[in-house]
Each structure stands twice: as structure tokens, then as C-alpha cells.
Amino acid sequence: MRTEIITIEGKDYMLRFDINTLCLMESKGIDPMELMGNIEQNSLTKMRQLFYFGLLKFHKKGMTEEKAGDLIAAFVEDENEDNTYELLFKKILKALFYGMGVKEKQIDEMFNQTHVDAEEGK
């Protein structure tokens, strides 16, 4: 299963949504299938929740949603101008889609279509 790696303050964090993580999300009221159909309706709360769940596979010890939020803040406050909420959310969604068996080409098509739709809505 593929993962997404995000570097925050010099440390690599791996995001992975395996079947156990997806089931845990469902048990907490977060429907991964619904998220796939609504990728353009992102929110900071959703991003933090997804980031938290994605981190659990490899970074469970001491991880909380608040800690995940602190990591998000550190990511976007970094000197690297590319580190934006948009980039992070895209990486989180990509890891989620990998976990649900979506292939790279399909993921790229989804993101490209969402970008086109957003441009047309302006």
C-alpha cells in the first residue's frame, strides 16, 4: 500500500490509510467513501481529522488530533513557500485515495477536474 510522506521541521511523517484506519474512521462517523465524492468541499476541521487518522499507522504513540493540528501549523508556517494548506490537503487526500485502492492516474484526474471546476466557478 502506498503512503504519502510529509516533512515537517526536518522529520518525515508517513500518512497511510489501511483497512483498519478506514474502519476506525467509519466508527468515528467519518465516511471515507463520502470524502472521495466531495474532495472540493474541504475544511480545516476535516483536514486535521484526516491528517490525524493518516498518521496513526506509523505515529500512534502520543498522537492526538491537537498534536496533528500542531504539525499542520508547523508545516504551513515553515519557510518553504510551497508549504500551504492546499498542498497538505492534497497530500492527505492522495494518501486516503491510495488506501481505498484508487490508482495514481485516477487520482491525478480527480485533482485536475476539481481544479478545472474551481477555475470555471470564478
C-alpha positions in Angstrom: 0.0 0.0 0.0 1.3 3.4 -0.9 2.0 6.2 1.6 2.5 9.9 1.3 5.5 11.4 3.2 5.3 14.9 4.6 8.3 16.6 6.1 7.7 18.9 9.0 10.5 20.6 10.9 13.0 18.1 9.4 11.1 15.0 10.3 9.3 12.7 7.9 5.7 11.8 8.7 4.1 8.9 6.7 0.4 9.0 6.0 -1.3 5.7 5.4 -4.9 4.7 5.3 -5.1 1.0 5.5 -8.3 -1.0 6.0 -8.0 -0.7 9.8 -7.7 3.0 9.7 -10.6 3.3 7.3 -12.8 1.2 9.6 -11.7 3.3 12.6 -12.7 6.4 10.7 -16.1 5.0 9.9 -16.6 4.1 13.6 -15.9 7.7 14.4 -18.5 8.9 11.9 -16.2 9.8 9.0 -17.2 8.2 5.8 -14.2 7.7 3.5 -16.5 7.0 0.5 -18.3 10.3 1.0 -15.0 12.1 1.2 -14.0 10.7 -2.2 -17.1 12.2 -3.8 -16.6 15.7 -2.2 -12.9 16.5 -2.4 -13.7 20.1 -3.3 -15.6 20.6 0.0 -12.5 20.8 2.2 -12.4 22.4 5.6 -9.7 22.9 8.2 -11.5 20.6 10.6 -11.8 17.8 8.0 -8.1 18.3 7.1 -7.0 17.9 10.7 -9.1 14.8 11.3 -7.9 13.2 8.2 -4.3 14.1 8.9 -4.7 12.6 12.4 -6.1 9.3 11.1 -3.5 9.1 8.4 -0.7 9.4 11.0 -1.9 6.7 13.3 -0.5 3.7 11.4 3.1 4.9 11.9 3.0 7.6 14.5 0.4 6.4 17.0 2.4 6.9 20.2 1.3 10.3 21.7 -0.7 11.3 18.6 -3.8 13.3 19.2 -5.9 15.5 16.9 -4.5 18.5 18.7 -0.9 17.3 18.0 -1.9 16.7 14.4 -3.1 20.3 14.3 0.2 21.5 15.7 2.0 19.6 13.0 -0.2 21.2 10.4 0.6 24.6 11.8 4.3 23.9 11.7 4.0 22.8 8.1 2.3 25.9 6.8 4.5 28.2 9.0 7.7 26.7 7.5 10.0 28.9 5.5 9.2 26.9 2.4 6.7 28.9 0.4 5.3 25.7 -1.2 4.0 24.5 2.2 0.4 25.6 2.1 -2.9 24.2 3.4 -3.8 23.3 -0.2 -0.7 21.2 -0.7 -1.1 19.4 2.6 -4.8 18.7 2.0 -3.9 17.3 -1.5 -1.2 15.0 0.0 -3.7 13.8 2.7 -6.4 13.1 0.1 -3.9 11.3 -2.1 -2.9 9.0 0.8 -6.6 8.4 1.5 -7.3 7.5 -2.1 -4.3 5.2 -2.2 -5.8 3.4 0.8 -9.1 3.0 -0.9 -7.4 1.4 -4.0 -7.6 4.4 -6.3 -4.8 4.3 -8.8 -2.4 7.3 -9.4 -3.8 8.2 -12.8 -7.3 8.3 -11.4 -6.2 10.5 -8.5 -4.5 12.9 -10.9 -7.7 13.1 -13.0 -9.8 13.8 -9.9 -7.5 16.6 -8.8 -7.3 18.0 -12.3 -11.1 18.0 -12.7 -11.5 19.7 -9.3 -9.0 22.4 -10.3 -10.9 22.9 -13.6 -14.2 23.1 -11.8 -12.8 25.6 -9.4 -11.4 27.8 -12.2 -14.8 27.7 -14.1 -16.6 28.8 -10.9 -14.6 32.0 -10.7 
